[in-house]
Amino acid sequence: MQLGMIGLGRMGGNISVRLMRAGHHCVVYDHSADAVKRVSGEGATGAADLADLLRGLEKPRAVWVMLPAGEITESTITQLAEHMEAGDTIIDGGNTFYKDDIRRAVSLREKGIAYIDVGTSGGVWGLDRGYCMMIGGPAEIVQRLDPIFAALAPGMGDVERTRERKGGDPRPEQGYMYCGPAGSGHFVKMVHNGIEYGLMQAYAEGFDVLQGKASSELPEDQRFSLNVADIAEVWRRGSVVSSWLLDLTASALAENPTLTEFTGHVADSGEGRWTVEAAIEESVPVPVLSTSLYARFRSRSGNTFGEKLLSAMRNKFGGHIEPGAK
């Protein structure tokens, strides 16, 4: 299949390359000519602007927008829609607020343009590991574009099947799912990221306690000089707290057990806040998720080892750089 891709950053470029490796053809655009040149070197057709990108696609056209949530995505989709025709499809794969998806879908539907929201998880590792995707929009359009999503998904890999799962939609076992109407994909991804905040905070606090056991504030006979890198490594193997986040934690600690290259200033990209807001609207208590969000706020005024570990994890899975870092 053909796909247009707008935004060739940490994920957009890799998504394009993964699709091309699976035999699909991508027409790509980014404001950075170097980014376009880089992905074109992998086999994509580079475009000079949005109109040029659309001219390179056969109708009905599908264009994936992979840009930061907010004004840049909003303005790009608005401009893109001005050049598109009835029957075309816009896919937003970024971390857009789900209520914006609902609004956009209604507006674009009036022009005959389909809108699909794809919550995309996989970070900088997705090129090789594949992307977990949570998809919202018209079911028939999602089905038509299934070869694209199937190529990006990780597949079953070596993940053990859930024994109790009988029948049903086969796509979730492949690492992607149809969630429902416009906005539902990003809503599921939003909650996914809220949970991610909580999991990361639990690891960070636990390792902070381990690191602090050597504190001079403790009685001397109660001090332990623990090897936190080894603890992360042993927990990866057979422990009930093993996970990919723990794998990344072990990697960061193996590189530098003191994490001196991190300040511990932990950013939040919006989804954690939106998850807490949704919980308030639904009157659902989320004390862990709320606290993990507030911990990130607190990290911006003096930092602990645990907050450095949060920064290290974000850098490992998403390539996120601390504010002010060079």
C-alpha positions in Angstrom: 0.0 0.0 0.0 0.9 3.7 -0.2 1.0 6.0 2.7 1.9 9.6 3.1 3.9 10.5 6.3 4.2 14.0 7.7 6.8 14.3 10.5 10.0 12.3 10.4 11.2 12.7 14.0 12.0 9.9 16.5 9.0 7.9 15.5 7.7 9.1 12.2 10.9 8.3 10.4 11.1 4.8 11.9 7.5 4.1 11.1 8.1 5.0 7.5 11.2 2.7 7.3 9.4 -0.2 9.0 6.6 0.1 6.5 9.0 0.1 3.5 10.8 -2.9 4.9 7.4 -4.7 4.8 6.9 -3.7 1.1 4.8 -0.6 1.4 5.6 2.7 -0.3 5.9 6.0 1.6 5.8 9.5 0.4 7.3 11.7 3.2 7.5 15.3 4.2 9.1 17.1 7.1 10.1 20.8 7.6 13.7 19.5 7.8 15.1 18.8 4.4 17.8 16.6 6.1 15.1 14.4 7.6 13.4 14.0 4.2 16.7 13.1 2.7 17.5 10.6 5.4 14.2 8.7 5.0 14.3 9.0 1.2 17.6 7.2 1.4 15.7 4.2 2.8 13.4 4.1 -0.3 10.8 6.7 0.4 9.7 9.4 -2.1 10.5 12.8 -0.6 8.0 15.7 -1.0 8.7 19.5 -0.9 5.4 20.4 0.8 2.0 19.1 1.6 0.6 19.6 -1.9 3.6 17.8 -3.4 3.1 14.9 -0.9 -0.5 14.5 -2.0 0.4 14.6 -5.7 2.6 11.6 -5.1 -0.2 9.4 -3.7 -2.8 7.5 -5.6 -6.5 8.1 -4.6 -8.0 7.4 -2.2 -5.1 8.8 -0.3 -4.1 8.1 3.3 -1.7 10.5 5.2 -0.3 9.8 8.6 0.6 12.9 10.7 3.3 12.2 13.3 3.9 15.5 15.0 3.8 16.7 18.6 0.3 17.2 20.0 -1.1 20.7 20.0 -0.9 23.6 17.5 1.5 22.1 15.0 -0.7 19.0 14.6 -3.8 21.1 14.5 -2.5 23.5 11.8 -1.0 20.7 9.7 -4.3 18.7 9.6 -6.2 21.9 8.7 -3.8 22.7 5.9 -3.8 19.0 4.7 -7.6 18.9 4.6 -7.6 21.9 2.3 -5.7 19.9 -0.3 -7.6 16.6 0.2 -10.8 15.3 -1.4 -13.7 13.2 -0.4 -12.6 9.6 0.1 -9.2 10.5 1.5 -8.1 9.7 5.1 -6.1 11.6 7.7 -4.4 9.5 10.4 -3.1 11.2 13.6 -0.5 8.9 15.3 0.7 11.4 17.8 -0.4 11.9 21.4 -3.4 14.1 20.7 -6.1 14.8 23.3 -9.0 12.6 22.4 -11.6 15.3 22.6 -9.7 17.1 19.8 -10.0 13.9 17.7 -13.8 13.9 18.2 -14.0 17.5 17.1 -11.8 17.0 14.1 -13.6 13.8 12.9 -16.9 15.7 12.8 -15.4 18.6 10.9 -13.6 16.4 8.4 -16.6 14.1 7.9 -18.5 17.1 6.5 -15.9 17.2 3.7 -16.0 13.5 3.1 -12.6 13.0 4.6 -12.1 10.1 7.1 -10.2 10.7 10.3 -8.4 8.0 12.3 -6.6 8.4 15.6 -3.8 5.9 16.4 -2.4 5.8 19.9 1.1 4.6 19.1 3.5 3.1 21.7 7.0 1.8 21.0 9.2 4.8 21.2 12.6 4.8 19.6 12.6 1.0 19.7 9.6 0.6 17.4 11.6 0.2 14.2 12.8 -3.3 15.2 10.3 -4.2 18.0 7.2 -2.9 16.3 4.5 -0.6 17.5 1.6 -1.3 19.8 -1.3 0.6 18.4 -4.8 1.6 19.7 -7.0 2.7 16.8 -10.1 4.8 16.6 -12.2 5.9 13.7 -14.6 4.5 11.0 -14.3 0.7 11.2 -14.5 0.2 7.5 -11.6 2.6 6.9 -9.5 1.0 9.6 -10.1 -2.4 8.0 -9.1 -1.1 4.5 -5.8 0.2 6.0 -5.2 -3.0 8.0 -2.1 -3.9 5.9 -0.4 -0.7 7.2 -1.2 -1.4 10.8 -0.3 -5.1 10.5 3.1 -4.2 9.1 3.8 -1.8 12.0 2.6 -4.1 14.8 5.1 -6.3 16.6 3.2 -9.5 16.0 2.9 -12.3 18.6 6.7 -12.7 18.9 7.7 -14.7 21.9 4.9 -13.3 24.2 3.1 -16.3 25.7 -0.6 -16.5 24.6 -3.2 -15.9 27.2 -4.5 -19.4 27.8 -8.0 -18.2 28.8 -8.5 -16.2 25.6 -10.8 -17.9 23.2 -11.6 -16.5 19.8 -12.5 -12.9 19.4 -10.6 -10.3 17.3 -7.2 -11.6 16.4 -5.6 -8.2 16.1 -4.9 -7.6 19.8 -2.7 -10.7 19.9 -0.7 -9.1 17.1 -0.2 -5.9 19.1 -2.8 -3.6 17.6 -6.6 -3.2 18.2 -9.6 -1.3 16.9 -11.0 0.6 19.9 -14.1 2.2 18.5 -15.1 5.6 17.1 -12.9 8.7 16.7 -11.1 9.6 19.8 -11.2 6.1 21.4 -7.7 5.1 20.2 -6.1 8.2 21.8 -8.2 7.8 24.9 -6.9 4.2 25.4 -3.3 5.4 24.7 -3.8 8.3 27.2 -4.7 5.9 30.0 -1.8 3.7 28.9 0.5 6.6 29.4 -1.1 7.5 32.8 -0.4 3.9 33.9 3.1 4.3 32.6 3.6 7.3 34.9 2.5 5.1 37.9 4.8 2.2 37.0 7.8 4.4 36.4 7.2 6.2 39.7 7.0 2.9 41.6 10.3 1.7 40.2 11.9 5.1 40.9 10.8 5.2 44.5 11.8 1.6 45.1 15.3 2.1 43.8 15.5 5.4 45.7 14.9 3.4 48.9 17.6 0.8 47.9 20.1 3.6 47.1 19.3 5.4 50.3 20.1 2.4 52.5 23.8 3.5 52.6 22.8 6.8 54.1 24.9 8.2 56.9 21.6 9.2 58.5 21.1 5.5 59.4 22.8 3.6 62.3 26.0 2.2 61.0 25.0 -1.5 61.5 21.9 -0.9 59.4 23.6 0.5 56.4 23.8 -1.6 53.2 25.9 -0.6 50.2 23.6 -2.2 47.6 24.5 -2.7 44.0 21.4 -1.3 42.3 22.5 -2.3 38.8 22.7 -5.9 40.0 19.3 -5.7 41.7 17.7 -4.4 38.5 19.3 -7.3 36.7 18.2 -10.0 39.0 14.6 -8.7 39.1 14.5 -9.0 35.3 14.7 -12.8 35.6 11.7 -14.6 37.1 10.5 -11.7 39.3 6.9 -10.7 39.4 8.0 -7.1 38.9 9.9 -7.8 35.6 8.9 -5.6 32.7 10.3 -3.8 29.7 10.6 -0.7 31.9 12.7 -2.7 34.3 14.8 -3.9 31.4 15.4 -0.2 30.5 16.2 0.6 34.1 18.8 -2.2 34.2 20.3 -0.8 31.0 20.6 2.7 32.4 22.1 1.5 35.7 24.6 -0.8 34.0 25.8 2.2 32.0 26.1 4.4 35.1 24.8 3.3 38.6 24.9 6.9 39.9 23.1 8.4 36.9 25.3 11.5 37.2 24.4 12.5 33.6 20.8 13.2 34.6 19.5 16.0 36.7 16.2 14.4 37.6 14.1 17.1 36.1 11.2 15.0 34.8 8.9 16.5 32.1 5.3 15.4 31.5 3.9 15.4 27.9 0.2 15.8 28.7 -1.3 12.3 28.8 -0.8 11.9 32.5 -2.7 15.2 33.2 -5.4 14.2 30.7 -5.8 10.8 32.4 -6.3 12.4 35.8 -8.8 14.9 34.3 -10.8 12.0 32.7 -10.8 10.2 36.1 -12.2 13.3 37.7 -14.9 13.6 35.0 -15.8 9.9 35.7 -15.5 10.2 39.5 -12.9 7.4 39.4 -10.3 7.4 42.2 -6.7 7.3 40.8 -4.4 8.0 43.7 -1.4 6.3 42.2 -1.7 8.0 38.8 -2.4 11.4 40.4 0.6 11.1 42.8 2.9 10.1 40.0 1.9 13.2 38.0 2.5 15.4 41.0 5.9 13.8 41.6 6.9 15.0 38.2 5.9 18.5 39.1 7.9 18.3 42.3 11.0 17.0 40.4 11.4 20.5 38.9 12.6 21.9 42.2 15.5 19.8 43.5 15.9 16.2 42.7 16.4 12.7 44.1 18.0 9.6 42.8 14.6 8.2 42.0 13.8 11.2 39.8 17.1 10.7 38.0 15.9 7.2 37.3 12.7 8.5 35.9 14.7 10.6 33.5 16.9 7.7 32.6 13.8 5.5 31.8 12.2 8.2 29.6 15.5 8.6 27.8 15.8 4.9 27.2 12.3 4.2 25.8 11.5 7.4 24.1 14.8 9.3 23.5 13.5 12.1 25.7 16.1 14.6 26.7 15.9 16.6 29.9 15.0 20.2 29.6 18.1 22.3 29.2 20.3 19.3 28.5 22.8 19.5 25.7 
